[in-house]
Structures are given as structure tokens and as C-alpha cells.
């Protein structure tokens, strides 16, 4: 099995504990969180191998020392470690440096993006990545504020968002900065832009008869996963108006979860962060 988003190793721990003969390859771009996973999975010894890189890069150059996996799990959520312990500004509940990089050694930070993006680009980013309804108002306030100085902390950004939105939204059921922070995190880590190549790579490496499972946590991700699996389940991907099939397509997966699997009531009580999770599974033909 490849746990393509290892995190703190919770999923791998569950698989290794339940199946005595399974071997796991754990992949994560964050070396810091991977150290936590190594400690957690230490009791399983040689049944676990670790790779520190983005999962799509791992799949594009799959190590020949390992047989092709029978199972691949991709959890697109962000670990609680990143929100609570990483110190990289994933949460507006803690005032810290506005970074948001999962791999702190590459790419640009959220503060860098806020410092150089145009008002229109920022509004589009907030709307496209998180469907923020007040994206233009928030972008306008941020751009005006950065004329007086750079926005470098989570507290400063959260305060600007609260200032930009209407009072009813500010005091609504979720924090007004929730979608802004999500949109920036997605942009910083290229979460949506990486997703298609990640899914393509995973399916290519997966052993025929094996299963690919993907857990998503917001509608944009889930839609991309749903469309990908649906397209791979078709014999022909040509446009409906095409008179003759030219794609030479061939159905490559069987959908095992047509509507996806969501958490039951008991899990919601036991594990509240699972409330927006949806699991989709496909079997490679």
C-alpha cells in the first residue's frame, strides 16, 4: 500500500494494525511531520518505508525496488499538526508567521503572495479556490492595508478579513477568515493544480485489480476527483457531438462508491473534523 499523504501516520497505523501481511510506503512532502509518523509507526519495523517528497513526483518516478501497490490512499486534508503545531500560519486561531507551506523548503509563502498579487488576482484567487462570496471586498481591504506595510502574520490577515465583510457574516457560524485562509493555503501549495497529475500518477502505478481511495474535504477537490474517476470509467471520452470516436479510449476503472462515502453520525461525534470528508474509491481494471 502507498499512503500518498502520510501526515502523522494515522491511516497507515490503522492498516498495519489490521492487516498482518501488508507493507506500507509512506510519502509526505513535510519532513517535520514525517518524523512524527516514523515514531508512531516504529513498532512495525521493516513493514514501512518512507519517502520525503510530493506524491505526484513519487509516482512519476516510482522506485523499482518496490512492487506496484495493490492499494493507494490519498487524503487531501491538512493535518491537525499543521494547524496547531507547525508554526507556519495555517490557522487564524494562533497569531504566527503567515507562511502556509507544507514543504517549508520550497515555494513562496502566503505573505509573499499577499505582498505582490494584484487586487483583481487576489479576488479571483479567493473566489476560485474557496468560493468566498466577499472576495472583492476582502481583496480591496488587503491591498489598501499593504500600502501601509506588509501583512506578515495570521492575526493581521484575520483582522483585515473581519473588517472587510458585513457584520452578519463576521458573526456567522464560521470564522469570517476561514475561506480566505483556505484559498491561500491551496494557492501556496498548489493543491488543486497538483491534483490531476497526482491522480494520473497514482492510477498509472496501481496494480490492475488494485484500489485507489481519495478523501477530499471541500467541494472543489471532490468535484475534481469525481470527474477524474468518472472519465476513467468511460469507454469513450470524445465530446458527445463527435460523430466518430477518435480517442481510442478504454475503460480503466470501476467506480466502487458512486456517491462517495461520508462519515456516520457516530464518527461525527467521535471525530468532528471529519464532518466535511468524502471518500471515493475506484478499482483499476
C-alpha positions in Angstrom: 0.0 0.0 0.0 1.1 3.6 -0.7 -0.1 6.1 1.8 0.5 9.1 -0.5 -0.2 11.7 2.1 1.3 10.1 5.2 0.9 13.0 7.6 1.2 11.8 11.2 0.7 8.2 10.1 -2.8 7.6 11.4 -4.2 5.8 8.3 -1.0 3.7 7.9 -1.2 2.8 11.6 -4.7 1.5 11.1 -3.9 -0.6 8.0 -0.7 -2.0 9.5 -2.6 -2.9 12.7 -5.5 -4.6 10.9 -3.6 -6.5 8.2 -0.6 -8.5 9.3 0.8 -9.1 5.8 0.5 -5.5 4.5 3.6 -3.4 3.7 3.3 0.4 3.5 5.2 3.1 1.7 4.5 6.4 3.4 5.0 9.6 1.3 4.9 13.2 2.6 6.5 16.5 1.4 6.9 17.7 5.0 10.0 16.2 6.7 8.9 17.5 10.1 5.5 15.7 10.2 7.2 12.6 8.7 9.4 12.3 11.8 6.3 12.1 13.9 4.9 9.4 11.7 8.2 7.4 11.9 7.9 7.4 15.7 4.3 6.3 15.6 5.0 3.5 13.1 8.3 2.4 14.6 6.7 -0.8 16.1 6.0 -2.1 12.6 9.7 -2.1 11.7 10.6 -3.1 8.1 6.9 -3.2 7.0 7.1 0.6 6.5 9.3 2.6 4.1 9.4 6.4 4.0 9.8 8.9 1.2 10.0 12.7 1.7 8.6 14.3 -1.5 5.4 15.4 -3.2 3.3 12.3 -4.0 3.0 13.1 -7.7 6.8 13.3 -8.0 7.0 9.9 -6.2 4.5 8.3 -8.6 6.2 9.8 -11.7 9.5 8.1 -10.7 8.2 5.1 -8.8 11.1 3.3 -7.1 11.8 0.0 -8.9 12.8 -1.6 -5.6 9.1 -1.9 -4.7 6.4 -3.9 -6.4 3.4 -1.9 -7.7 0.9 -1.2 -4.9 -2.4 -3.0 -4.5 -3.8 -0.1 -2.6 -3.2 3.7 -2.8 -4.8 6.1 -0.3 -4.7 9.9 -0.8 -6.0 12.1 2.0 -6.3 15.6 0.7 -6.9 17.2 4.1 -4.4 19.1 6.1 -3.2 17.5 9.4 -4.1 19.0 12.7 -0.3 19.1 13.3 0.0 21.8 10.7 -2.8 23.8 12.2 -1.8 23.5 15.8 2.0 22.7 16.0 3.8 23.6 12.8 4.1 27.3 13.5 3.5 28.1 9.8 0.4 30.1 9.9 -2.3 27.6 8.8 -4.7 28.8 11.5 -6.2 32.2 12.3 -6.7 31.0 15.9 -2.9 31.4 16.6 -1.1 34.6 15.8 2.1 33.5 14.0 4.1 34.0 10.8 2.0 33.8 7.7 3.7 31.0 5.7 1.4 28.0 5.0 3.9 26.0 3.0 3.6 22.2 3.6 7.2 21.9 2.4 8.9 24.8 4.1 12.0 24.4 1.9 10.4 25.4 -1.4 7.9 27.7 -3.0 6.6 31.1 -1.8 4.8 31.8 1.4 1.2 33.2 1.9 2.7 36.5 2.9 4.7 36.7 -0.3 1.6 36.1 -2.4 -0.3 38.8 -0.5 2.5 41.2 -1.0 2.7 41.0 -4.8 -0.6 39.9 -6.2 -2.9 42.4 -7.8 -6.3 43.2 -6.3 -8.2 41.5 -9.1 -5.9 38.4 -9.0 -6.4 38.2 -5.2 -10.2 38.5 -5.5 -10.2 35.7 -8.2 -8.0 33.5 -6.0 -10.4 33.8 -3.1 -13.4 33.1 -5.2 -12.0 30.3 -7.3 -10.2 28.4 -4.5 -12.7 28.8 -1.7 -15.9 30.3 -3.3 -15.6 33.3 -0.9 -18.7 35.4 -1.6 -17.0 38.6 -0.4 -13.8 38.1 -2.3 -13.7 41.5 -3.9 -14.3 43.4 -0.6 -11.6 41.4 1.1 -9.1 41.9 -1.7 -9.8 45.6 -1.7 -9.1 45.9 2.1 -6.0 43.8 1.9 -4.5 45.8 -1.0 -5.2 49.1 0.8 -3.7 47.8 4.0 -0.4 46.6 2.4 0.2 50.1 1.2 1.0 50.9 4.8 3.1 47.8 5.4 3.5 44.1 4.6 0.9 41.6 6.0 3.1 39.0 7.7 1.0 37.4 10.5 -2.2 35.4 10.7 -3.6 37.8 13.2 -3.2 40.8 10.9 -4.8 38.9 8.0 -7.7 37.7 10.0 -8.4 41.2 11.3 -8.4 42.6 7.8 -10.9 40.0 6.6 -13.2 40.7 9.6 -13.0 44.4 8.8 -13.9 43.8 5.1 -17.1 41.6 5.5 -20.6 42.6 6.7 -21.4 42.2 10.4 -23.8 39.3 9.8 -21.0 37.4 8.1 -18.5 38.4 10.7 -20.6 36.9 13.4 -21.8 33.9 11.4 -21.4 30.2 12.2 -17.9 30.0 10.9 -15.0 32.4 11.3 -15.1 35.0 8.5 -11.4 34.3 7.6 -12.0 30.6 7.1 -12.3 30.7 3.3 -9.6 33.3 2.9 -7.1 31.1 4.8 -8.2 28.0 2.8 -7.8 29.8 -0.5 -4.3 31.0 0.3 -3.2 27.6 1.6 -4.5 26.0 -1.7 -2.6 28.6 -3.7 0.7 28.3 -1.7 0.8 24.5 -2.0 -0.7 24.2 -5.5 -3.3 21.8 -4.1 -5.7 22.0 -7.0 -3.1 22.4 -9.7 -1.3 19.3 -8.5 -4.3 17.1 -8.1 -4.8 15.9 -11.6 -1.2 14.8 -12.1 -1.3 13.1 -8.6 -4.4 11.1 -9.6 -3.0 10.2 -13.0 0.3 9.1 -11.5 -1.4 7.0 -8.8 -3.6 5.2 -11.3 -0.7 4.5 -13.6 1.4 2.9 -10.8 -1.5 1.0 -9.2 -1.6 -2.8 -9.9 -4.5 -3.9 -12.0 -7.2 -5.1 -9.6 -5.9 -2.7 -7.0 -7.9 0.1 -5.4 -7.4 3.9 -5.3 -9.1 5.8 -2.5 -9.2 9.6 -2.2 -10.5 11.6 0.7 -11.4 15.2 0.0 -12.6 17.9 2.3 -14.1 20.6 0.2 -16.4 20.7 -2.9 -13.8 21.8 -5.4 -11.4 19.0 -4.6 -14.2 16.4 -4.5 -15.6 17.6 -7.9 -12.2 17.2 -9.5 -11.8 13.7 -8.0 -15.3 12.7 -9.0 -14.8 13.9 -12.6 -11.4 12.2 -12.9 -12.8 8.8 -11.8 -15.9 9.2 -13.9 -13.9 9.9 -17.0 -11.6 6.9 -16.4 -14.7 4.7 -16.1 -15.9 5.6 -19.6 -15.0 3.6 -22.8 -15.0 6.8 -24.8 -14.1 10.4 -23.8 -14.8 12.1 -27.0 -17.3 15.1 -26.9 -21.0 13.9 -27.3 -21.3 15.8 -30.6 -18.3 13.9 -32.2 -19.6 11.6 -35.0 -16.7 9.1 -34.7 -14.7 8.1 -31.7 -11.1 9.3 -32.1 -9.8 8.9 -28.5 -9.3 5.2 -28.7 -10.4 5.2 -25.1 -10.7 2.2 -22.9 -12.4 2.0 -19.6 -9.7 1.8 -17.0 -11.5 1.8 -13.6 -14.7 0.6 -12.0 -16.4 3.1 -9.6 -17.0 1.4 -6.2 -18.5 4.5 -4.5 -20.9 6.2 -6.9 -21.9 8.9 -4.4 -18.8 8.8 -2.2 -18.7 7.7 1.5 -19.3 10.3 4.2 -18.9 9.9 8.0 -21.7 8.3 10.0 -23.2 10.0 13.0 -21.1 8.1 15.5 -17.9 9.2 13.7 -19.0 12.8 13.6 -19.3 12.7 17.4 -16.0 11.0 17.9 -14.1 12.9 15.2 -15.7 16.3 14.4 -13.0 17.3 11.8 -14.4 14.5 9.6 -17.7 16.4 9.0 -16.8 17.6 5.5 -14.8 14.5 4.4 -15.9 12.4 1.4 -14.2 9.1 0.3 -14.3 8.0 -3.3 -12.9 4.6 -4.3 -12.1 3.2 -7.8 -10.8 -0.2 -8.8 -8.3 -0.4 -11.6 -9.3 -2.8 -14.4 
